[in-house]
Amino acid sequence: QVQLQESGPGLVRPSDTLSLICSVSGGSISTDYWSWVRQPPGKGLEWIGYIYYSGNTKYNPSLKSRVTISVDTSKKQFSLKLSSVTAADTAVYYCARGDRYCSGGICYFATFDFWGQGTLVTVSS
Amino acid sequence: QSALTQPASVSGSPGQSITISCTGTSSDVGGYKFVSWYQQHPGKAPKLMIFDVTDRPSGVSNRFSGSKSGNTASLTISGLQAEDEADYYCSSYTSSSLVVFGGGTKLTVL
C-alpha cells in the first residue's frame, strides 16, 4: 500500500516561493506519475502538474510559468515549487500517485490512486 | 484547458439511485478511457471510486458504477446510503497529456 505525506511551511509571504515535499513509502517511486493537486478553501480540485519517474513533467497551463516539480528517487520524495505566490494560491495542497497505462510503448496517465492527507498553505503577510 | 462540467449538486433519498454527469470534449472525456471519479468527505483527501470509466478499485462498493457516452461520463450510485453524502469529482486525461478535473458535485442524501 503506497502512502504519501506532504510537508512544508503552512504560511508563505506574498511574492515568495511556496515549497512542498511529498514523501513516498510502501512502494517504488521509480515508476508511475507523481502529482500535485490543490483545493482552495470551499472550492474544487485543481490539477497542478505531474512528473513521470523518468523526469518528464507536465503542468497546468494556467500555472506553468510559476511551477516546478522535481523528483529525488534516492530519498523517495518529489517536490513542488510555486513562485510569486498571491492570496489566490492559498489552498490545501495534495500530493498523489498517478497510475499509468502503457500500450505499444506509449504510457498514459490513468488515474490518481493514492493521495496524501493534504497540507494547508496560507499566503499572507 | 477548461474544467469538465458537472452539476453543482444532486440529491436523493436513502435506497434510491442517482447519477452525476461529467461533460468534456473529444480531446479529453470523449477521446480516452482514462476517466476517473473521486469521493471527498469534508476535511478529507479525495478517494478513488472509479477509474478507466467503469472499473472499481478493490474495496469500493459495487453500488458505485461508471459509464461513458460520447463526451459525457457518468457516475451512478445505487441504493443510496447516508455515508455516500460527499463531494464527487471527475477527472480525465487530455490530448495534450494533461489532466483536468470537473468542478465537483455535492451529493445530499435526504
HADDOCK unambig.tbl for C-alpha pairs under 7 A between the chains (distance, minus, plus):
assign (segid A and resid 44 and name CA) (segid B and resid 103 and name CA) 5.63 0.50 0.50
assign (segid A and resid 44 and name CA) (segid B and resid 104 and name CA) 5.96 0.50 0.50
assign (segid A and resid 45 and name CA) (segid B and resid 101 and name CA) 6.63 0.50 0.50
assign (segid A and resid 46 and name CA) (segid B and resid 101 and name CA) 6.56 0.50 0.50
assign (segid A and resid 47 and name CA) (segid B and resid 99 and name CA) 6.55 0.50 0.50
assign (segid A and resid 47 and name CA) (segid B and resid 100 and name CA) 6.50 0.50 0.50
assign (segid A and resid 47 and name CA) (segid B and resid 101 and name CA) 6.99 0.50 0.50
assign (segid A and resid 58 and name CA) (segid B and resid 98 and name CA) 6.51 0.50 0.50
assign (segid A and resid 109 and name CA) (segid B and resid 93 and name CA) 6.58 0.50 0.50
assign (segid A and resid 110 and name CA) (segid B and resid 34 and name CA) 5.08 0.50 0.50
assign (segid A and resid 110 and name CA) (segid B and resid 93 and name CA) 6.91 0.50 0.50
assign (segid A and resid 111 and name CA) (segid B and resid 34 and name CA) 6.84 0.50 0.50
assign (segid A and resid 111 and name CA) (segid B and resid 36 and name CA) 6.22 0.50 0.50
assign (segid A and resid 111 and name CA) (segid B and resid 51 and name CA) 6.29 0.50 0.50
assign (segid A and resid 112 and name CA) (segid B and resid 48 and name CA) 6.98 0.50 0.50
assign (segid A and resid 113 and name CA) (segid B and resid 48 and name CA) 5.89 0.50 0.50
assign (segid A and resid 115 and name CA) (segid B and resid 45 and name CA) 6.75 0.50 0.50
assign (segid A and resid 117 and name CA) (segid B and resid 44 and name CA) 6.97 0.50 0.50
assign (segid A and resid 117 and name CA) (segid B and resid 45 and name CA) 5.45 0.50 0.50
assign (segid A and resid 118 and name CA) (segid B and resid 45 and name CA) 6.56 0.50 0.50
